[in-house]
Amino acid sequence: MTERVDFYVIGGAAPKLRDTVACRLAEKAYVGDLRVVILAGSPADADRLDELLWTFSEGSFVPHAICGAGAAADPDVRVHLTADAERVPDGDILVNLSDRMPPQPARFARIAEIIDADPQRRSLGRARFKSYRDLRIPLQTHQLDAAGEIPAP
């Protein structure tokens, strides 16, 4: 059952910014020994994130795997990338980079939605916010600066 949905609202709209915030969230969760699924908008987006997880920070190492068409999830890997959330096992955190509601959100203890300043993504994010609220899932919003820095807990 989903305990909470966190909306990370970024002040900027640079194309790579949402992906970088997703990598930072995945790194924090990985260090905390949590299972993470990053839901990309497309297989090409998942491939791009695959590369970025190795390079987004000089001192970071986030072991991960892509779950694509025909690729089963590796139960020993704690961070999975996919464009199809149904292809991965349940997890502690779902980082949603897609523009749609995740299927079966109750499969994840927490969901992180990353919204930047792009008007289309803001509009779709508001619609997901309302959907989560209608499901009576607690919501929390975090305002990030234009660089996408995640505040300390």
Buried (B, 14 or more C-beta within 10 A) or exposed (E): EBEEBBBBBBEBBBEEBBBBBBBBBBBBBBEEEBBBBBBBBEBEBBBBBBEBBEEBBEEBEBEBBBBBEEEEBEEEBBBBBBBBBEBBBEBBBBBBBBEEBBEEBEBBBBBBBBBBBBEEBBEBBEEBBEBBEEEEBEBEEEEBEEEBEBEEE
